[in-house]
Every structure is written in C-alpha cells, then in structure tokens.
Amino acid sequence: TRNLETMYAKIRTAQPLQNGWIVGWGFDPWLYEDGRFPTRQELDQARPDTPVYIYNMSGHLAYANSKAFEIAGITKDTPNPQGGQYEKGEDGELNGRILAHAAMFTVLAPPPIDQQAAYLGAREHTKVGITTVAEPGLLHPGMLALYEDVTQQADWPVRIIAGLAMKNPATRAMLQDAGSGKWNTEKLQITYGKIWADGSIQGGTVLLSDHTRPHYKHPDPNETPYTEYDELMTQVLEIYQAGLSPMIHTNADGAVDWALDAIEKAQAQTGRRDLHPQLIHVQVVRDDQLRRMVDLGVGATFFTPHVHFFGELHKNVFWTEEWARRIDPMKSALDIGVVAAIHNDPPVSAPNPLHSMWVAVNRLTSAGNVLGPEQRITPEQALAAYTRDAARQMGYENEIGTLEPGKYADMVLLSEDPLTVAPTRIKDIRVEATMMGGQVFYYQMDESFTDVLE
C-alpha cells in the first residue's frame, strides 16, 4: 500500500493469524503519501474488536490499536520499560506508537520461527551466493535450540556465526556456556553477545552526539537510548569476561561513542585484545571515531543498501546535506584503516551481496542520484567486504573468506566477474551456483552443469 487509507482497507478485510491478531510488516511513514504514522484511534476505526499490530520497516517501532494494548494490559499509566516507550499524545492518552524492542515485545512477542521457516531463509541465502551468515540476535533460548537442530542436518546449506541477545535475561545467562564453546559445531558458532545501543534514523530513535544533533532534521525525533550508558558498560564487560566478542547496534555517532567507551573499558579491565568487537550499521560516524576504532581493534559492518533505498530521505528529510552525503562512509573507514564489511538487515532489505556491493561502489539512490560520491569504494574493496574482510572482522580468517589450502571449500559461481564488468552492472550479475564446505547447495544452470560438479 502507498497510503494509510488503503492500509486501513486491507486491515478491515484481513484474516487474523492463529493467535487472533492482525499483524502487518514493512510500514514506513516516509514512504507513504501521508508522511505520518497510523494513530491508535484510526486503527480502532479500521478494526475495533481485533488486536492490530503493525511493524515499522526498521524493526524498531510498531503501531497498535486499543484492543492490542488491552490484551497486553498496557494503559496510559503503565510505566515505560527501560529503553522503550509507549508514546502518548498531548492529551496524555496512548497514541498507538511503540518505540524500541523493550516496549514492543511487551505488546506482542517476536514472531516464532520453526524449521520450515529456517530452511526457507537459509535456501534464499544460497540463491544470492551466501555461504556463512551472521545471526547476532538470538532473542531467546528457543532460537538457539532450533539452530542447534537444523545445523546438524546434512542438507543445512549455510554456516551460522551467532550471538546471544543481551536484552533477554535468559540468553544473557547463557554467556559463560557460549564462551566455553558448548554449542559450537562445524555449522554453528556462538561467538558474540549482541547489544542494541540505539534505534533507527528514519524512526527518529537514534542516539546522537553534540556534533551531529544540529544536523538531524527528523520532524519527530525521540532520542531514547536502547541501553543506558552504565548498563552498556556492564553488558560489554560481561561479554568480554565470557570470552565472547560484543556486536553492538550503533546507527548514529552518539551510540558509537558509548560503544567505544564500553569496549575500551572492557579491554582495560580484562586485558583482552584478542577478541573481535564490531559495530553494526554505523551509518553516521565521525573520522575521529573511525581512528579510535582502529586503535581499539573494532570492526565496522556498514548497512550500505540504506544509501539506495533511503538515500533520498536522508538527503531531503533526515539530515543536512553534509551528513546525508556521509551516510555509511565506507571510503573514509577503509582509508583510515578500519576492517569494514557490508551487510543487509532483513526485513529492512533482503540479503543480496551483489546489490549491496553495487550500492557501495556507485552510491546511487532509488531516484538515480549519486549520494556522496567521495564515499564510493572500488569493486575490489566491495568484494573483500563480503569475503576476506568480513571473515577477518569476525575472527574466522583462517577458516573462510579466501580460497586457500586448509580453508573450507566455500565458492560461488557467478555469470560475470564483478571486478571487470561496468560498475553499474554489478547488481545484474547472476549467482549460478553456491558451494558451502565442498557441497553444492544451489545451482540454476542447465543439466550439463552436473557433469562439471562430478
């Protein structure tokens, strides 16, 4: 849908899930003609007697009707959980918008995942040439149990490097066991603790510094830390003490400052410089922070698809021109010496390495404009960010990332060479086959290809 009225029309006729709720995905007010979020009252009019819950595309906000709040036992007098908020209007009543996971999950728990869904997702990854995935956010013990099960199957097609979500006490309590390697197998490694320091730029929930706050033009900002400063210091220290590495969600430079403080303190207290801390997204980061990352041995994985899908919004709505041009500054990071990788972040954008590489090399927005040409990187650098440097960043450079004797036989057959085609055509390259650990899990060539495999 492209506007709120057509969304409400769909809600009126939608069939509830088995749990009795109507759940929507992928809403973003800035991509709608209305340019605003749905209110509780409007959702009530669309479906007054059925709980309605709409996820923002960023995954960091949601919108609910009165029935949903009623079932969850949340009223205007319910205290906000730490790191989250049930937003209220000027009249003091709930307006329907829910900020951050700490509040979102109290209204509706994360959707369950089963073997069928896990296999479907894994096979989709092989189709785009992925052999190893990072799954940093194991939100509850059940997710770990599921991945334990599926990765033991011979037909499981991707290797998983995972992290335990620190926001859940149940998974946080598993840190020491994870640090001992209790669950590690050839296809599953638990090596990270995942922390969310801030939210999303388009949602207005990022953590800014005094350097960037004057340049942020979001019309409705709500700068609420997902994890308070002292708690962030504690969580990172616990991760280090368990022998794991912190993986910290940091969309803006205020969150980056906090994350680097926590990592520096944990390294000083534990004496450990052998781990592989990394920051996720780092869409807004300053050069002085990039230099500090090099000093601390912190890697960065950039959400470059944002430049394409949301670049026009960054330029016209969220930032002054100076900082819009600098979104996901991979060129600056590489020039300064940061070990940098690239990622997607479903459901915001589907995994597609070749498309993400194309964005990093060309920095073309959805309108065809170049956003920050000075931050374009070379095809070689983009390829390394998905292979060699991604492996280095996670500490697996001796097992994966390059083709060398003694490493896993992970290979992808492409229709063309991304290093020699015109840079604007990188996204059009087809994945013909994907091999993980010497076994082909995906191919789309004619029958003669089986002779090549044999």
Buried (B, 14 or more C-beta within 10 A) or exposed (E): BEEBEEBBEEBEEBEEEEEEBBBBEEBBBBBBEEEEBBBBBBBBEBBEEBBBBBBBBBBBBBBBBBBBBEBBEBEEEBEBBBBBBBBBBEEEEBBBBBBBBBBBBBBBEBEEBEEEEBBEBBBBBBBBBBBBBBBBBBBBBEBBEBBBEBBEEEEBBBBBBBBBBBBBEEBBEBBEEBBEEEBEBEBBBBBBBBBBBBBBBBBBBBBBBEBBBEBBBBEEBBBBBBBBBEBBBBBBBBBBBBBBBBBBBBBBBBBBBBBBBBBBBBBEEBEBEEBBBBBBBBBBBBEEBBEBBBEBBBBBBBBBBBBBBBBBBBBEBBBEEEBBBBBBBBBBBBEBEBBBBBBBBEEBBEBBBBBBBBBBBBBBBEEEEBBBEEBBBBBEBBBBBBBBBBBBBBBBBEBBBEEEEEBBEBBBBBEBEBEEBEBEEBBEBEBBBBBBBEEBBBBEBEEEBEEEEE
